[in-house]
Amino acid sequence: MIPKNHPRYESLILREKIKKAHDEGYLADSGMIAHGRGEAFDYLIGEETIATAHEAIKVAVATFILAKNPVISVNGNSTALAIDDIIDLAKVLNGKIEINLFYRTKERVKIIKNLFKEKGAHVLGSDDDELLFIDGIESPRATASKDGIYSADLVLVSLEDGDRTEVLVKSGKKVIAIDLNPLSRTAQRADITIVDNIIRSIPLMVKIANEFKKKDDKYLKKIIANFSNEENLKKSLEYIKLR
Ligand code: PTJ
C-alpha cells in the first residue's frame, strides 16, 4: 500500500502498474528495465510535458488527422501504462490499434488482445489476422497485419527499441514516436518525436485531437509546415542540459 502523501506517489503507482502487468504475464521481463530507463529520462525533464513536446504533439495530431490509414502500435509497456488513453486516442482520431511485440509470444499477444477486447476495442496484429512481415527488421517486430501496420501510411510507436522506426520511415510511412530519451535511435529516426511520458502525452493528444478535428486541412497543414524534428530534439536536449 503506497501512502498518498508519499513524495513519489505517482511514480510508485506507475511501478505498481508495470509490476502487475508482469505478474499477469503480458509485460516482457525487459519491460521493467525499459520502464526504469524511461523514469530516469522523465526525471531529467522534470516529469512534465515540456514546450518542445507540446509542439511535437500538435504536429503529431495534425499529421494523424490528415493520414489515410493511421495505426497506433502497442506493446506490453504501453498497454500496462496507457490502455484507456490509447483506446480514446484511436476513437477520436479514427485510427487502428495493432499489437507489435519485440518479445512476441502467443500467450502475451492473447492477453493483450483480451485486455483491449474487455474494454470494447478491437486490436490487429494477433495471430487471428493475416500477418505479413516487413523487410529489413530482424526481430518479431517485423510482423505487421495486412490492413494495419503493413498498409499504414502513419504509425505511432512508443516504448520502442532499436531499428523498426528506421525501416518504417524508409518504406515511406510517417512515424510518430513517443520516447522520453531524445537520443534513442527511435527518437532520432522518427518523423515526429514526442519527448514525453506516454501517460501525459497520450491524454494531451486526445485533448488536442478533439480541438483539431473541427479545423480544416489548411489549418492543420500550417501547423505541420514549419516543424523540424531535428531542431525540436535539439531544443529538448538543451532544456535537459539547462536543468
Ligand atoms: O515489445 P515488448 O512488449 O516485447 O517489449 C519491448 C521493450 C519495451 C522491452 C523494448 O522495446 C525495450 O527494451 O525498449 P528499450 O530499448 O528499453 O526502449 C524503450 C524506450 O522507451 C527508451 O528510450 C525509454 O526511455 C522510453 N520509455 C520508457 N518508458 C517510457 C518511455 N517513453 C515514453 N513514456 C514512457 N513511460
Boltz pocket constraint, residues with backbone or C-beta under 6 A from the ligand:
constraints:
  - pocket:
      binder: B
      contacts: [[A, 26], [A, 27], [A, 28], [A, 30], [A, 31], [A, 32], [A, 33], [A, 34], [A, 35], [A, 36], [A, 37], [A, 38], [A, 39], [A, 41], [A, 75], [A, 76], [A, 77], [A, 81], [A, 100], [A, 101], [A, 102], [A, 103], [A, 104], [A, 158], [A, 159], [A, 160], [A, 161], [A, 162], [A, 178], [A, 179], [A, 180], [A, 181], [A, 184], [A, 196], [A, 197], [A, 198], [A, 199]]
      max_distance: 6.0
